Amino acid sequence: MTPQESNAKEASASSGVGRSLRENLGLIAIALVLAFLIRTFIAEPRYIPSDSMVPTLHTDDRLVVEKVSYYFHPPHSGDIIVFQPPEELQRRGYHKDQAFIKRVIGEPGKIVAINSGKVYINGKPLQENYIAEPPNQPFPPVQVPENEFFVMGDNRNDSNDSRYWGFLPRKNIIGRAVFRFWPLSRIGFV
């Protein structure tokens, strides 16, 4: 092989490595952009930091929170939602980026009350086969304002929820918990 052929072969190999490196960097950049877009607008993983949703969810459960459905319709009673703390909780020292998870109990316009260990919606007892135990404190009837929700934890007697800090504005809702992926022994839809 002549020196010219050797130089041409080295240049060809060098340009192939450069092209491969550029392709790989491009793929990494696309993957990062897609991951950012998916997490921002479609779904994201979250973990459960407290016992407020026992028995449905346990501390350290890992969930997928989907964000798409609430672009098309509001949350419904029974939905388990993840949200940013409302202003009242921020005044009490919670950081605005700290996520909470609770169950929607009262939708806008509904009247929520608690009496004798039962939650009432518009005067009718709510059937709750998902709670740890009945709530042990009464709560006077309140009407949920427009664009706000009344939320409670499933562990009714160990939950920092709307009974203590008020209504949740819709704008604070991040998404709906749909799937538990950890621990593997409890994997499935929530």
Backbone bond lengths (Angstrom), bond angles and torsions (degrees), N, CA, C in turn:
res aa  C-N    CA-C-N  psi(-1)  N-CA   C-N-CA  omega(-1)  CA-C   N-CA-C  phi
1 M - - - 1.438 - - 1.520 108.22 -
2 T 1.313 114.62 134.40 1.458 120.49 -179.15 1.524 109.05 -78.79
3 P 1.326 116.62 161.24 1.473 119.57 178.29 1.529 111.43 -60.16
4 Q 1.309 117.73 -34.80 1.470 120.61 -179.89 1.531 110.08 -66.59
5 E 1.359 116.41 -42.51 1.462 120.15 178.70 1.529 111.05 -64.21
6 S 1.348 115.90 -39.22 1.460 120.97 178.83 1.525 110.77 -64.38
7 N 1.334 117.41 -43.28 1.468 121.43 178.52 1.528 110.89 -64.41
8 A 1.320 117.31 -38.92 1.466 121.36 -179.82 1.526 109.79 -66.43
9 K 1.349 115.81 -40.14 1.454 120.41 179.86 1.531 110.28 -65.94
10 E 1.345 117.82 -41.47 1.465 121.70 178.56 1.529 110.63 -65.56
11 A 1.315 117.26 -41.04 1.463 121.59 179.65 1.524 110.07 -64.53
12 S 1.338 116.36 -40.37 1.459 120.63 179.16 1.534 110.43 -64.68
13 A 1.326 117.32 -44.01 1.460 121.58 178.88 1.525 110.32 -64.84
14 S 1.319 116.29 -40.53 1.465 121.49 179.83 1.529 110.98 -64.41
15 S 1.342 116.94 -42.08 1.468 119.25 179.97 1.534 110.31 -69.65
16 G 1.335 117.96 -31.34 1.458 121.77 176.87 1.520 110.96 -66.35
17 V 1.341 117.56 -40.79 1.461 121.80 177.55 1.530 109.63 -65.81
18 G 1.323 116.59 -42.64 1.466 120.48 178.80 1.516 111.86 -63.40
19 R 1.318 116.36 -42.40 1.453 121.04 179.23 1.535 109.60 -64.61
20 S 1.325 117.20 -43.69 1.455 121.82 179.26 1.537 110.54 -62.79
21 L 1.320 117.33 -41.56 1.461 121.56 178.29 1.531 110.54 -63.22
22 R 1.340 117.39 -44.42 1.471 121.23 178.64 1.534 110.62 -63.10
23 E 1.327 117.09 -41.51 1.467 120.25 178.12 1.519 111.16 -62.34
24 N 1.336 116.94 -44.16 1.465 121.11 179.78 1.525 111.26 -64.47
25 L 1.325 117.30 -42.62 1.463 120.46 177.80 1.526 110.65 -64.48
26 G 1.315 117.16 -38.12 1.467 121.12 176.67 1.516 111.68 -63.41
27 L 1.346 116.33 -43.18 1.466 120.32 177.62 1.527 111.75 -63.83
28 I 1.326 116.77 -39.64 1.465 120.67 177.84 1.523 110.02 -64.28
29 A 1.324 117.21 -43.25 1.469 120.89 179.22 1.531 110.74 -62.42
30 I 1.317 117.68 -43.35 1.467 121.48 178.32 1.530 110.27 -63.34
31 A 1.324 116.95 -43.15 1.465 120.69 179.09 1.524 111.14 -62.06
32 L 1.318 117.90 -40.98 1.463 121.26 178.90 1.528 111.52 -65.74
33 V 1.318 116.79 -42.51 1.470 120.44 178.35 1.528 110.12 -64.09
34 L 1.333 117.47 -44.22 1.462 120.84 178.21 1.531 111.37 -62.24
35 A 1.328 116.77 -43.19 1.467 120.32 178.65 1.522 110.71 -61.14
36 F 1.327 117.17 -42.77 1.462 121.34 178.19 1.529 110.85 -62.44
37 L 1.324 117.12 -46.40 1.465 120.94 -178.75 1.532 111.56 -65.32
38 I 1.322 116.90 -41.99 1.468 120.55 178.96 1.522 110.06 -63.16
39 R 1.326 117.02 -47.44 1.473 120.71 -179.08 1.523 111.71 -65.23
40 T 1.318 117.85 -35.94 1.457 121.14 -177.77 1.518 112.76 -75.86
41 F 1.331 118.21 -40.74 1.457 120.80 -170.51 1.528 116.04 -115.65
42 I 1.329 119.25 -17.38 1.464 120.06 -171.62 1.532 113.18 -116.00
43 A 1.313 118.14 -58.18 1.468 121.41 -177.66 1.512 110.15 -159.90
44 E 1.331 115.14 156.66 1.452 119.82 176.92 1.525 109.91 -152.55
45 P 1.314 116.67 155.18 1.466 119.41 177.03 1.528 109.78 -83.81
46 R 1.321 116.11 147.58 1.467 122.57 176.12 1.516 108.35 -142.95
47 Y 1.330 116.09 159.05 1.459 119.70 175.08 1.527 108.80 -121.66
48 I 1.316 116.24 159.31 1.452 122.80 -179.05 1.532 107.97 -94.43
49 P 1.349 116.97 117.48 1.461 119.55 -175.45 1.528 115.51 -90.37
50 S 1.346 118.68 -8.94 1.465 119.93 -174.44 1.531 110.75 -145.61
51 D 1.332 114.76 179.00 1.462 121.79 179.88 1.525 113.27 -91.52
52 S 1.319 119.51 10.84 1.464 121.43 -172.98 1.525 113.78 -67.14
53 M 1.333 118.43 -16.59 1.468 120.60 -179.67 1.534 113.37 -109.54
54 V 1.342 117.30 9.78 1.461 121.40 175.46 1.523 107.76 -63.65
55 P 1.300 122.03 138.05 1.455 128.71 10.96 1.529 114.41 -92.86
56 T 1.342 117.89 -3.56 1.465 120.11 -177.16 1.518 111.76 -66.77
57 L 1.324 116.08 -46.92 1.465 122.46 -179.54 1.526 108.82 -129.45
58 H 1.318 115.68 145.16 1.459 121.12 -178.68 1.521 110.56 -114.10
59 T 1.328 115.17 158.82 1.459 120.60 176.59 1.523 109.51 -53.52
60 D 1.320 115.63 133.99 1.472 125.27 179.32 1.528 114.43 76.80
61 D 1.334 119.41 3.31 1.473 119.20 169.43 1.521 107.75 -59.21
62 R 1.314 116.29 147.84 1.472 121.86 176.68 1.525 107.84 -113.73
63 L 1.349 115.39 132.67 1.460 121.37 -173.92 1.514 111.88 -127.15
64 V 1.330 115.06 158.38 1.457 121.84 166.84 1.524 105.90 -101.49
65 V 1.319 115.43 127.21 1.462 121.83 178.02 1.524 107.28 -108.58
66 E 1.342 116.23 117.72 1.465 119.32 179.70 1.523 109.14 -92.95
67 K 1.334 115.38 144.70 1.460 121.43 -173.93 1.526 113.58 -115.20
68 V 1.307 118.34 -5.70 1.462 121.91 -170.93 1.525 112.83 -77.99
69 S 1.327 118.51 -44.39 1.469 120.79 -170.68 1.521 112.81 -59.52
70 Y 1.317 117.79 -33.96 1.470 119.22 -177.93 1.529 112.85 -76.84
71 Y 1.319 118.16 -3.86 1.471 120.14 169.05 1.530 109.36 -72.87
72 F 1.325 117.00 -24.96 1.456 122.20 -173.54 1.529 114.03 -105.93
73 H 1.334 117.69 -24.86 1.464 120.96 178.27 1.520 109.09 -153.11
74 P 1.331 116.46 156.98 1.467 119.18 179.37 1.523 111.01 -74.94
75 P 1.328 116.78 165.22 1.464 119.90 173.80 1.526 110.74 -60.87
76 H 1.320 115.64 151.27 1.460 122.02 179.75 1.523 109.66 -114.12
77 S 1.313 116.09 156.04 1.466 120.46 174.62 1.521 109.01 -54.41
78 G 1.321 115.18 135.22 1.458 120.91 -179.20 1.514 113.39 97.68
79 D 1.336 118.50 -20.84 1.471 120.47 178.44 1.526 109.53 -64.73
80 I 1.317 116.25 140.25 1.462 121.67 172.48 1.523 105.96 -95.85
81 I 1.342 115.63 118.16 1.457 120.04 -173.40 1.520 111.83 -119.00
82 V 1.321 114.67 153.60 1.454 123.04 173.37 1.521 106.22 -110.06
83 F 1.324 116.50 136.51 1.457 119.76 -175.48 1.519 112.20 -149.51
84 Q 1.320 114.61 159.90 1.461 121.46 172.66 1.520 107.58 -82.15
85 P 1.329 117.90 145.47 1.463 119.48 -177.62 1.527 112.03 -62.76
86 P 1.337 116.77 137.91 1.455 119.58 176.27 1.536 110.40 -69.12
87 E 1.322 116.23 172.21 1.466 121.34 -174.79 1.523 112.91 -54.83
88 E 1.345 117.48 -39.45 1.466 119.76 -178.78 1.530 110.98 -59.79
89 L 1.311 117.88 -41.91 1.469 120.27 177.82 1.524 111.34 -69.07
90 Q 1.320 117.09 -35.18 1.465 119.86 176.64 1.530 110.47 -64.82
91 R 1.329 117.19 -37.56 1.479 120.26 176.32 1.519 110.69 -64.68
92 R 1.322 116.66 -27.02 1.469 120.85 179.71 1.521 112.56 -86.73
93 G 1.340 117.42 4.95 1.451 120.37 173.44 1.513 116.58 107.73
94 Y 1.321 118.31 -2.12 1.462 119.74 177.25 1.529 108.85 -79.10
95 H 1.313 116.45 138.76 1.463 121.67 179.15 1.522 110.05 -74.57
96 K 1.327 117.47 143.55 1.468 121.10 -175.71 1.528 113.21 -63.13
97 D 1.338 118.20 -21.42 1.463 121.16 179.24 1.529 112.77 -92.40
98 Q 1.328 117.07 -1.48 1.462 120.76 178.96 1.525 108.54 -77.51
99 A 1.309 117.22 122.50 1.469 120.83 -176.50 1.521 111.31 -88.05
100 F 1.332 115.66 142.20 1.458 124.01 174.18 1.519 107.86 -113.73
101 I 1.336 115.81 158.25 1.461 120.27 175.33 1.518 108.25 -134.96
102 K 1.337 115.75 129.18 1.467 122.22 -179.77 1.526 108.72 -150.21
103 R 1.333 115.37 174.37 1.459 122.01 177.40 1.528 108.62 -103.18
104 V 1.335 116.35 136.35 1.459 120.84 175.56 1.528 107.80 -71.12
105 I 1.335 115.76 125.01 1.463 121.91 178.80 1.522 109.86 -108.96
106 G 1.327 116.68 -47.54 1.453 121.11 -177.73 1.514 112.40 -120.22
107 E 1.324 116.32 126.06 1.466 122.49 176.16 1.529 108.88 -90.19
108 P 1.332 117.65 166.79 1.460 120.67 179.70 1.535 111.81 -53.24
109 G 1.342 114.71 134.91 1.457 120.96 178.45 1.516 114.36 90.17
110 K 1.318 118.95 -17.52 1.474 122.18 -178.88 1.536 109.86 -80.01
111 I 1.317 115.68 153.16 1.460 121.38 175.84 1.523 107.89 -105.83
112 V 1.331 116.09 122.18 1.463 123.34 -177.57 1.529 108.71 -109.17
113 A 1.319 116.62 135.65 1.465 122.31 175.54 1.518 108.45 -147.81
114 I 1.333 116.28 157.81 1.465 121.97 174.96 1.523 107.12 -129.51
115 N 1.342 115.00 128.91 1.451 120.16 -179.22 1.525 108.59 -151.84
116 S 1.318 115.97 135.37 1.477 122.38 177.26 1.525 112.39 51.86
117 G 1.328 117.10 40.98 1.459 121.32 175.71 1.514 115.39 77.50
118 K 1.323 117.44 12.80 1.474 120.96 179.44 1.521 109.72 -127.12
119 V 1.331 114.41 144.00 1.456 121.39 173.77 1.528 107.15 -91.92
120 Y 1.315 116.23 134.20 1.461 122.02 179.48 1.527 109.68 -117.12
121 I 1.313 115.50 135.38 1.459 123.00 173.82 1.527 106.66 -116.80
122 N 1.324 115.50 118.39 1.479 121.22 -177.20 1.531 111.61 51.08
123 G 1.342 116.30 39.19 1.463 121.34 175.89 1.511 115.31 84.47
124 K 1.332 118.31 -4.13 1.470 121.30 -179.92 1.529 109.84 -107.90
125 P 1.338 117.47 135.51 1.468 119.16 -179.80 1.532 111.30 -65.38
126 L 1.305 114.50 138.40 1.457 121.57 179.13 1.530 108.45 -84.85
127 Q 1.319 117.02 129.44 1.466 121.47 176.46 1.530 107.90 -79.65
128 E 1.329 115.94 116.58 1.467 120.24 -174.03 1.528 111.05 -128.68
129 N 1.314 116.55 86.57 1.459 119.99 178.24 1.527 111.97 -86.05
130 Y 1.308 117.74 6.46 1.467 122.60 -175.80 1.529 113.00 -107.23
131 I 1.333 120.26 -1.38 1.464 120.74 -174.04 1.528 111.69 -88.52
132 A 1.346 115.57 156.74 1.458 121.38 177.67 1.523 110.14 -71.14
133 E 1.335 116.59 -43.14 1.463 122.97 178.49 1.523 108.35 -163.76
134 P 1.320 117.59 159.58 1.465 120.02 -179.24 1.528 110.98 -63.01
135 P 1.327 117.30 149.53 1.461 119.84 177.68 1.526 110.60 -63.68
136 N 1.338 115.89 137.10 1.462 119.53 -174.65 1.528 113.70 -97.78
137 Q 1.327 117.60 5.44 1.463 120.21 178.46 1.521 109.89 -129.03
138 P 1.331 116.55 137.92 1.470 118.25 175.49 1.520 110.70 -70.76
139 F 1.316 115.57 159.65 1.463 122.22 177.63 1.519 106.83 -142.10
140 P 1.338 118.00 125.95 1.474 119.63 -176.25 1.520 111.73 -67.44
141 P 1.320 117.07 154.38 1.474 120.20 179.42 1.532 112.05 -59.62
142 V 1.330 115.13 133.02 1.472 121.63 175.54 1.516 108.14 -135.72
143 Q 1.327 115.80 144.52 1.459 119.73 176.38 1.521 108.58 -97.12
144 V 1.330 115.78 130.98 1.458 121.55 -178.23 1.538 108.33 -75.13
145 P 1.350 117.01 123.79 1.463 120.21 -179.52 1.533 112.89 -68.08
146 E 1.305 115.02 163.50 1.465 121.72 176.61 1.533 109.44 -59.39
147 N 1.329 115.94 140.93 1.473 123.98 179.30 1.524 113.73 62.06
148 E 1.341 117.14 23.01 1.460 121.27 176.04 1.523 109.08 -135.21
149 F 1.333 115.88 164.43 1.455 121.83 -176.55 1.522 109.89 -136.75
150 F 1.329 115.40 154.18 1.457 122.67 173.55 1.512 105.64 -105.00
151 V 1.341 117.32 121.07 1.467 121.33 -175.93 1.528 110.11 -123.20
152 M 1.330 115.20 149.08 1.463 121.51 177.74 1.523 109.64 -142.58
153 G 1.324 115.49 153.18 1.447 120.85 172.19 1.515 109.99 -80.72
154 D 1.313 117.84 153.82 1.470 121.74 178.49 1.525 111.65 -70.15
155 N 1.317 116.77 -23.59 1.462 122.03 174.76 1.534 106.35 -89.78
156 R 1.326 115.57 73.41 1.463 123.57 -167.30 1.519 115.17 -50.09
157 N 1.313 118.53 -32.84 1.462 120.58 -176.07 1.527 112.89 -96.78
158 D 1.326 116.78 8.87 1.467 121.89 176.40 1.528 108.19 -145.33
159 S 1.332 116.17 56.26 1.455 120.75 -176.67 1.524 110.35 -143.07
160 N 1.315 115.85 127.52 1.459 123.18 175.47 1.529 106.47 -87.95
161 D 1.337 117.43 96.97 1.467 120.33 -170.79 1.522 112.24 -136.97
162 S 1.315 117.29 -163.32 1.470 122.70 -174.31 1.525 113.42 -57.98
163 R 1.302 118.76 -23.05 1.463 120.42 177.02 1.517 111.27 -63.69
164 Y 1.329 117.24 -24.90 1.461 121.46 -173.86 1.525 113.57 -109.07
165 W 1.322 117.95 -27.61 1.462 119.32 -177.01 1.519 114.39 -126.30
166 G 1.312 118.41 2.61 1.464 120.65 173.01 1.520 114.04 99.26
167 F 1.309 114.12 -162.86 1.459 121.51 -174.60 1.522 111.75 -80.20
168 L 1.322 114.52 153.72 1.469 121.56 179.43 1.524 109.32 -100.60
169 P 1.346 117.88 118.59 1.467 119.81 175.55 1.526 111.32 -66.75
170 R 1.312 116.26 141.30 1.466 120.72 -179.97 1.524 111.41 -56.99
171 K 1.322 117.26 -35.84 1.466 121.09 -177.19 1.531 112.34 -61.64
172 N 1.335 117.94 -19.47 1.466 121.17 -179.73 1.527 113.04 -84.01
173 I 1.325 117.40 -10.61 1.465 120.59 -175.46 1.531 110.08 -76.64
174 I 1.323 115.35 126.43 1.466 122.92 178.88 1.525 109.99 -85.79
175 G 1.323 116.74 -45.88 1.458 120.16 -178.11 1.515 111.74 175.17
176 R 1.321 115.08 -171.32 1.461 123.75 -175.37 1.524 109.69 -112.28
177 A 1.328 115.72 130.11 1.467 120.47 176.09 1.521 108.48 -70.54
178 V 1.336 117.00 126.73 1.460 119.52 -176.22 1.526 114.51 -124.15
179 F 1.328 117.79 -28.19 1.465 118.44 -171.83 1.524 110.15 -147.59
180 R 1.340 116.35 130.72 1.466 121.41 174.53 1.528 107.31 -95.57
181 F 1.337 116.50 123.05 1.462 119.57 179.36 1.528 112.65 -109.20
182 W 1.320 117.88 -3.91 1.455 121.82 176.86 1.508 108.76 -152.03
183 P 1.306 118.58 137.08 1.453 129.05 3.30 1.534 111.53 -75.73
184 L 1.308 115.39 156.80 1.466 120.62 -177.01 1.518 112.28 -60.00
185 S 1.322 117.03 -29.44 1.470 120.69 -179.49 1.537 111.74 -68.18
186 R 1.333 117.82 -17.00 1.461 121.12 -178.20 1.532 111.03 -122.55
187 I 1.317 117.28 20.46 1.460 121.59 -177.69 1.540 110.49 -61.21
188 G 1.335 115.74 140.88 1.462 119.28 177.26 1.514 112.34 149.28
189 F 1.328 115.29 178.56 1.459 121.58 -179.73 1.519 109.76 -73.44
190 V 1.337 116.07 147.73 1.477 120.80 178.84 1.513 110.47 -107.06
